[in-house]
Amino acid sequence: MERASPDWKVINSGIKYLDNFDKRLEIQDLDPKLFTVKNSPADRKLVAMAKIQAETGFSLKDELFNQEKVRILTASLKRVYAPFNTGQMERKARQAFPGLELKQRIHWLVDKLDIYLPGGFNENLDILYSALPPALNPDLRDDDFGQFIWVVPGMYVARYGCESTRLERSFVFLREATKRFSSEFAVRPFLLQFPEETYRFLLNCTQDSHYHVRRWASEGTRPYLPWAERVVLPSKDIVQLLDQLHGDPSRFVTRSVANSLNDISKMEPQLVVKTLKRWFRADIQDKQELRWMSKHALRTLLKKGDKTALALLGYSASPKYRLMAVDVTEQVEVGGALVWYSRIFSKASQRLTIGLRLYYLRSNGTYSTKIYVVKDATFSAGEQLEFTKRVPIRPMTTRVLYPGTHYVELVVNGQAQANRAFELVA
């Protein structure tokens, strides 16, 4: 069967660092029945995304780690180290890859580097450094991610350079490597084994002239970095690092800062709110950008209706409005759409963020939730909003649909109202 064109939305969801991962995919919504689960939580996440297959047969692992990508790596190594056996490594990759998942392919390539490079860590590091492609354009501000194959040299350093006598050289290499492809995964073992030394180095990286290095300092220390080993640093230390980056001119950096704060909000919500208030007072970042960062950083708290998070962004935790009409589809076929109609009367001049929260039935009878944004605006007293929201209910690679009773409700400034049931039928 002819393979269909890649679903780039799936790819972008799978590769966390491609901009909008946090908006496109909630990892906790992944249904474990979709995937082969193994090893650690980090492994489960990597394997899950490695096994994402669009119904057309598209494979993420084959898109990111294939013969063409292996040849990019081997040709670069051959260019700087003539004895490198490109033919043998490429043949072995061709034989091994069909039976390996995405993360396993990375580990396999690291294994083979150790075999085909001459041997000593310092000598191998010199070769890997010389083989790196030119750094990504430092004049850009976003959307320049590099090629995933260049995660491999960094992971080699993570495996063989995480020793006290090799720290300095390893740090320097990872800083250079992240200018080609993010070293956020490779730095995690160093944070686990040498937290103080690694933190000091990353704190220094916040002042680097290359925005990929500055972003690495933020992304590498995220408490809940997707696909990565769990690293627990004191939240106040992470915030101290983020303090150096919140005024950055690059959206690539500020998005990472906001994502890190969102991670922290799951543990210490008030620390995040206080930090954002302090940043507004500091007046270093453009107000519009800082407001975007704040909304992105507080998204988990906003979904929970946290009063301090709502207040910071100008929303009342007790919005004054009257719901004048509601009409909801009572039965939806898989592949069809839920249609919600409402009319809202604003009783005061106020800022409202309006959405619909859907409760998706799981196989065990519990529900996962997802909020769909409807409107975010300032309303005058006496103003009415009439809207119809259409939500497609179709199978996705990240969510299995189960026929049965589902629920939907209106959410205004974090407050739920008008919960309605609808039946999903096959």
C-alpha positions as CSV (number, residue, x, y, z in Angstrom):
1,M,0.0,0.0,0.0
2,E,1.3,3.4,-0.9
3,R,2.4,5.4,2.1
4,A,0.4,8.6,2.6
5,S,2.0,12.0,3.1
6,P,3.3,12.6,6.6
7,D,0.9,14.2,9.1
8,W,3.0,17.1,10.2
9,K,0.6,17.9,13.1
10,V,1.4,14.4,14.4
11,I,5.1,15.0,13.9
12,N,5.0,18.3,15.7
13,S,3.1,16.7,18.6
14,G,5.6,13.9,18.8
15,I,8.7,16.1,18.8
16,K,8.0,18.0,22.0
17,Y,10.3,20.9,21.3
18,L,8.6,21.8,18.0
19,D,6.9,24.9,19.4
20,N,3.3,24.1,20.3
21,F,3.7,20.7,21.9
22,D,2.0,21.7,25.1
23,K,-1.0,23.1,23.2
24,R,-1.3,20.2,20.8
25,L,-0.9,17.2,23.1
26,E,-1.5,16.5,26.8
27,I,0.7,13.4,27.5
28,Q,-1.6,12.3,30.3
29,D,-4.4,11.8,27.8
30,L,-2.5,9.2,25.9
31,D,-4.3,5.9,26.2
32,P,-1.8,3.1,27.2
33,K,-3.7,0.6,25.0
34,L,-2.3,2.4,22.0
35,F,1.3,1.7,22.9
36,T,3.8,-0.9,24.0
37,V,4.8,0.3,27.5
38,K,8.2,-0.4,28.8
39,N,10.9,0.7,31.2
40,S,10.8,4.1,33.0
41,P,8.2,6.8,32.6
42,A,10.6,8.6,30.3
43,D,10.8,5.5,28.2
44,R,7.1,5.1,28.1
45,K,6.7,8.6,26.8
46,L,9.4,8.2,24.1
47,V,8.1,4.8,23.1
48,A,4.6,6.2,22.9
49,M,5.5,8.9,20.5
50,A,7.9,6.7,18.6
51,K,4.9,4.4,18.0
52,I,2.5,7.1,16.9
53,Q,1.3,6.0,13.6
54,A,-1.2,7.9,11.6
55,E,-3.9,5.6,10.2
56,T,-2.1,6.0,6.8
57,G,0.8,4.1,8.1
58,F,3.1,7.1,8.7
59,S,5.9,6.3,11.2
60,L,7.5,9.0,13.3
61,K,10.6,6.9,14.1
62,D,11.2,6.2,10.4
63,E,10.8,9.9,9.6
64,L,13.4,10.9,12.2
65,F,15.9,8.0,12.1
66,N,16.3,6.4,8.7
67,Q,19.1,5.5,6.4
68,E,19.3,9.0,5.0
69,K,19.6,10.5,8.5
70,V,22.2,7.9,9.4
71,R,24.2,8.8,6.3
72,I,24.2,12.4,7.3
73,L,25.9,11.4,10.6
74,T,28.3,8.9,9.1
75,A,29.4,11.2,6.3
76,S,30.2,14.0,8.7
77,L,32.3,11.6,10.8
78,K,34.1,10.3,7.8
79,R,34.9,13.8,6.7
80,V,36.9,14.5,9.9
81,Y,38.0,10.9,10.7
82,A,39.0,9.0,7.6
83,P,39.1,5.5,9.1
84,F,35.5,5.7,10.2
85,N,33.7,2.7,8.7
86,T,30.6,4.3,7.2
87,G,29.6,1.3,5.1
88,Q,29.5,-1.1,7.9
89,M,27.7,1.2,10.3
90,E,25.1,2.0,7.6
91,R,24.6,-1.7,6.8
92,K,24.1,-2.6,10.4
93,A,21.7,0.3,10.9
94,R,19.7,-0.9,7.9
95,Q,19.5,-4.4,9.5
96,A,18.8,-3.2,13.1
97,F,16.4,-0.3,12.7
98,P,13.2,-2.2,11.7
99,G,13.2,-3.9,15.1
100,L,14.0,-0.8,17.1
101,E,11.8,2.0,18.5
102,L,12.8,5.7,18.3
103,K,14.7,5.9,21.6
104,Q,16.3,2.5,21.0
105,R,17.6,3.8,17.7
106,I,19.3,6.6,19.5
107,H,20.9,4.2,22.0
108,W,22.0,1.9,19.1
109,L,23.7,4.8,17.3
110,V,25.5,5.8,20.6
111,D,26.6,2.2,21.0
112,K,28.0,2.1,17.5
113,L,29.9,5.4,17.9
114,D,31.7,3.8,20.8
115,I,32.7,0.9,18.6
116,Y,33.7,2.7,15.4
117,L,35.4,5.7,16.9
118,P,39.0,5.2,18.0
119,G,38.4,4.7,21.7
120,G,39.4,7.4,24.2
121,F,36.8,9.8,25.4
122,N,38.8,12.9,24.7
123,E,39.8,11.8,21.2
124,N,36.3,10.8,20.4
125,L,35.0,14.1,21.7
126,D,37.4,16.0,19.4
127,I,36.1,14.0,16.4
128,L,32.5,14.5,17.3
129,Y,33.0,18.2,17.8
130,S,34.7,18.5,14.4
131,A,31.9,16.6,12.8
132,L,29.2,18.9,14.0
133,P,27.4,20.9,11.2
134,P,27.4,24.7,11.2
135,A,25.5,26.2,14.1
136,L,21.9,27.2,13.5
137,N,21.4,30.8,12.5
138,P,21.8,32.9,15.6
139,D,20.0,35.8,14.0
140,L,16.7,34.0,13.9
141,R,14.3,34.0,16.9
142,D,12.2,30.8,16.4
143,D,11.3,27.9,14.1
144,D,14.9,26.7,13.5
145,F,15.2,23.4,15.2
146,G,17.9,21.5,13.4
147,Q,17.9,17.8,12.5
148,F,17.1,15.2,15.2
149,I,20.1,13.0,14.1
150,W,22.3,15.5,15.9
151,V,20.9,14.5,19.2
152,V,23.2,11.5,19.0
153,P,26.6,13.2,19.8
154,G,25.1,14.8,22.8
155,M,23.7,11.5,24.0
156,Y,27.1,10.0,23.6
157,V,28.5,12.6,25.9
158,A,25.7,12.0,28.4
159,R,26.6,8.3,28.5
160,Y,30.4,8.6,28.6
161,G,31.1,12.1,29.8
162,C,29.1,12.2,33.0
163,E,32.1,11.8,35.3
164,S,33.8,14.3,37.6
165,T,37.0,14.4,35.5
166,R,35.1,15.0,32.3
167,L,32.6,17.5,33.3
168,E,34.2,20.6,31.9
169,R,34.8,19.2,28.5
170,S,31.3,17.6,28.4
171,F,29.6,20.9,29.3
172,V,31.5,22.8,26.6
173,F,30.6,20.2,24.1
174,L,26.9,20.2,25.0
175,R,26.8,23.9,24.8
176,E,28.1,23.8,21.2
177,A,26.0,20.8,20.3
178,T,22.8,22.5,21.4
179,K,23.4,25.1,18.7
180,R,22.8,22.3,16.2
181,F,20.1,20.4,18.0
182,S,18.9,20.8,21.6
183,S,21.0,19.1,24.3
184,E,18.0,19.2,26.7
185,F,17.9,15.4,27.0
186,A,21.6,15.0,27.3
187,V,22.0,17.4,30.2
188,R,19.6,15.5,32.4
189,P,22.1,12.9,33.6
190,F,24.5,15.7,34.6
191,L,21.7,17.4,36.6
192,L,21.0,14.1,38.4
193,Q,24.6,13.2,39.2
194,F,26.3,16.7,39.5
195,P,23.4,19.1,40.2
196,E,25.4,22.0,41.6
197,E,28.1,22.0,38.9
198,T,25.6,21.6,36.1
199,Y,23.2,24.3,37.5
200,R,26.1,26.8,37.7
201,F,27.1,26.1,34.1
202,L,23.5,26.5,32.9
203,L,23.0,29.7,34.9
204,N,26.1,31.0,33.0
205,C,24.5,29.9,29.7
206,T,21.6,32.3,30.3
207,Q,23.9,35.1,29.2
208,D,25.1,33.3,26.0
209,S,24.8,35.3,22.7
210,H,23.1,32.3,20.9
211,Y,19.4,32.0,21.7
212,H,19.5,28.2,21.4
213,V,22.0,28.1,24.3
214,R,19.8,30.4,26.4
215,R,16.8,28.3,25.7
216,W,18.8,25.2,26.6
217,A,19.3,26.6,30.1
218,S,15.6,26.9,30.6
219,E,14.4,23.8,28.8
220,G,17.1,21.5,30.3
221,T,16.0,22.3,33.8
222,R,12.3,22.0,33.4
223,P,10.8,19.9,36.2
224,Y,8.5,17.9,33.8
225,L,10.5,18.0,30.6
226,P,8.6,15.6,28.2
227,W,10.4,12.5,27.2
228,A,13.3,13.2,29.6
229,E,14.5,11.7,32.8
230,R,12.8,13.3,35.9
231,V,15.1,15.8,37.6
232,V,14.1,17.5,40.8
233,L,15.8,20.8,41.4
234,P,14.6,23.3,44.0
235,S,11.9,25.5,42.4
236,K,13.5,28.7,43.7
237,D,16.8,27.7,41.9
238,I,14.9,27.2,38.6
239,V,13.1,30.5,39.1
240,Q,16.5,32.2,39.7
241,L,17.6,30.9,36.3
242,L,14.4,32.0,34.6
243,D,14.8,35.4,36.1
244,Q,17.8,35.9,33.7
245,L,15.7,34.8,30.7
246,H,12.2,36.3,31.1
247,G,13.2,39.4,29.2
248,D,14.7,37.5,26.3
249,P,13.8,38.9,22.8
250,S,13.4,35.4,21.4
251,R,10.0,33.7,21.5
252,F,11.9,30.3,21.4
253,V,13.3,31.2,24.8
254,T,10.3,32.9,26.4
255,R,8.1,29.9,25.4
256,S,10.5,27.6,27.2
257,V,10.5,30.0,30.3
258,A,6.7,29.9,30.3
259,N,6.6,26.1,30.0
260,S,9.0,25.8,32.9
261,L,6.8,28.0,35.1
262,N,3.8,25.9,34.1
263,D,5.7,22.8,35.3
264,I,6.5,24.6,38.6
265,S,2.8,25.6,39.0
266,K,1.9,22.0,39.4
267,M,4.0,21.9,42.6
268,E,4.2,25.5,43.9
269,P,1.4,27.5,42.2
270,Q,1.8,30.7,44.3
271,L,5.6,30.8,43.6
272,V,4.7,31.1,39.9
273,V,2.1,33.8,40.5
274,K,4.5,35.8,42.7
275,T,7.3,35.4,40.1
276,L,5.1,36.7,37.3
277,K,4.0,39.7,39.4
278,R,7.6,40.5,40.1
279,W,8.4,40.3,36.4
280,F,5.6,42.8,35.6
281,R,7.0,45.2,38.2
282,A,10.5,44.8,36.8
283,D,9.2,46.0,33.4
284,I,12.1,44.4,31.5
285,Q,10.0,42.4,29.0
286,D,7.6,43.9,26.5
287,K,4.2,44.0,28.2
288,Q,2.4,42.2,25.4
289,E,5.0,39.4,25.3
290,L,5.0,39.1,29.1
291,R,1.2,38.8,29.1
292,W,1.5,36.0,26.5
293,M,4.1,34.3,28.7
294,S,1.9,34.6,31.8
295,K,-1.1,33.1,30.1
296,H,1.0,30.3,28.8
297,A,2.7,29.7,32.2
298,L,-0.7,29.8,34.0
299,R,-2.6,27.6,31.7
300,T,-2.8,24.7,34.1
301,L,-3.9,27.0,37.0
302,L,-6.5,28.8,34.7
303,K,-8.1,25.4,33.8
304,K,-8.4,24.8,37.5
305,G,-10.0,28.2,38.1
306,D,-7.2,29.3,40.4
307,K,-8.3,32.7,41.7
308,T,-4.8,34.3,41.9
309,A,-3.9,33.2,38.4
310,L,-7.2,34.6,37.1
311,A,-6.7,37.9,38.9
312,L,-3.2,38.3,37.6
313,L,-4.5,38.2,34.0
314,G,-7.4,40.5,34.8
315,Y,-10.2,37.9,35.0
316,S,-12.6,37.9,37.9
317,A,-12.9,34.6,39.7
318,S,-16.6,35.4,40.2
319,P,-17.7,36.6,36.7
320,K,-21.1,38.4,36.6
321,Y,-23.1,37.1,33.7
322,R,-26.4,35.3,32.9
323,L,-26.6,32.3,30.7
324,M,-29.7,33.0,28.7
325,A,-29.8,30.0,26.3
326,V,-28.1,26.6,25.8
327,D,-28.6,24.0,23.1
328,V,-26.3,21.0,22.7
329,T,-26.3,18.0,20.3
330,E,-27.7,15.1,22.2
331,Q,-26.2,12.3,20.0
332,V,-22.9,12.4,18.1
333,E,-21.5,9.8,15.7
334,V,-17.8,9.0,15.8
335,G,-16.4,11.2,13.1
336,G,-19.1,13.8,13.5
337,A,-19.2,16.9,15.6
338,L,-20.7,18.1,18.8
339,V,-22.5,21.5,18.4
340,W,-23.0,23.8,21.3
341,Y,-25.0,27.0,21.2
342,S,-25.1,29.6,23.9
343,R,-26.2,33.2,24.6
344,I,-24.5,35.0,27.5
345,F,-25.5,38.4,29.0
346,S,-22.7,40.3,30.7
347,K,-23.9,42.0,33.9
348,A,-20.8,44.1,34.3
349,S,-17.8,45.5,32.5
350,Q,-15.3,42.6,32.8
351,R,-12.8,40.4,31.0
352,L,-14.1,36.9,30.3
353,T,-12.3,33.8,29.1
354,I,-14.9,31.4,27.8
355,G,-14.5,27.7,26.8
356,L,-16.1,24.3,26.6
357,R,-14.8,21.4,28.7
358,L,-15.4,18.0,27.2
359,Y,-15.3,14.8,29.3
360,Y,-14.1,12.0,27.1
361,L,-15.2,8.5,28.3
362,R,-12.2,6.1,28.9
363,S,-12.2,2.4,28.7
364,N,-12.4,2.0,32.5
365,G,-15.4,4.3,32.9
366,T,-13.5,7.3,34.1
367,Y,-13.1,10.5,32.0
368,S,-10.3,12.6,30.6
369,T,-11.0,16.3,29.9
370,K,-10.0,18.8,27.3
371,I,-10.9,22.5,27.2
372,Y,-11.8,24.1,23.8
373,V,-11.4,27.9,23.7
374,V,-14.4,29.9,22.5
375,K,-13.7,33.5,23.3
376,D,-11.4,35.7,25.3
377,A,-12.4,39.4,25.4
378,T,-13.5,42.3,27.5
379,F,-17.3,42.8,27.7
380,S,-19.3,45.8,28.6
381,A,-22.2,45.8,31.1
382,G,-25.3,44.7,29.1
383,E,-23.4,43.2,26.2
384,Q,-24.5,39.9,24.9
385,L,-22.4,37.2,23.3
386,E,-24.1,34.6,21.1
387,F,-22.0,31.8,19.8
388,T,-22.1,28.3,18.3
389,K,-19.0,26.1,18.8
390,R,-18.5,23.0,16.7
391,V,-16.1,20.4,18.2
392,P,-15.1,17.5,15.9
393,I,-15.3,14.1,17.6
394,R,-13.1,11.9,15.6
395,P,-10.4,9.3,16.3
396,M,-7.0,10.6,16.9
397,T,-3.6,8.9,17.4
398,T,-3.5,10.4,20.9
399,R,-7.0,9.5,22.0
400,V,-9.2,6.5,21.7
401,L,-13.0,7.2,21.5
402,Y,-15.4,4.9,23.4
403,P,-19.1,4.9,22.6
404,G,-21.3,5.9,25.6
405,T,-22.2,8.9,27.7
406,H,-19.9,11.9,27.4
407,Y,-20.3,15.3,29.0
408,V,-19.7,18.9,28.1
409,E,-20.0,22.1,30.1
410,L,-19.5,25.8,29.7
411,V,-16.4,27.3,31.5
412,V,-16.3,31.0,32.2
413,N,-13.2,32.3,34.0
414,G,-12.6,28.8,35.4
415,Q,-16.1,28.4,36.6
416,A,-18.2,25.5,35.2
417,Q,-21.9,25.8,34.4
418,A,-24.6,24.0,32.3
419,N,-23.2,20.5,32.3
420,R,-24.9,18.5,29.6
421,A,-24.7,14.8,28.6
422,F,-24.4,13.6,25.0
423,E,-24.2,10.0,23.6
424,L,-21.3,9.1,21.4
425,V,-22.4,6.3,19.0
426,A,-20.2,4.3,16.6
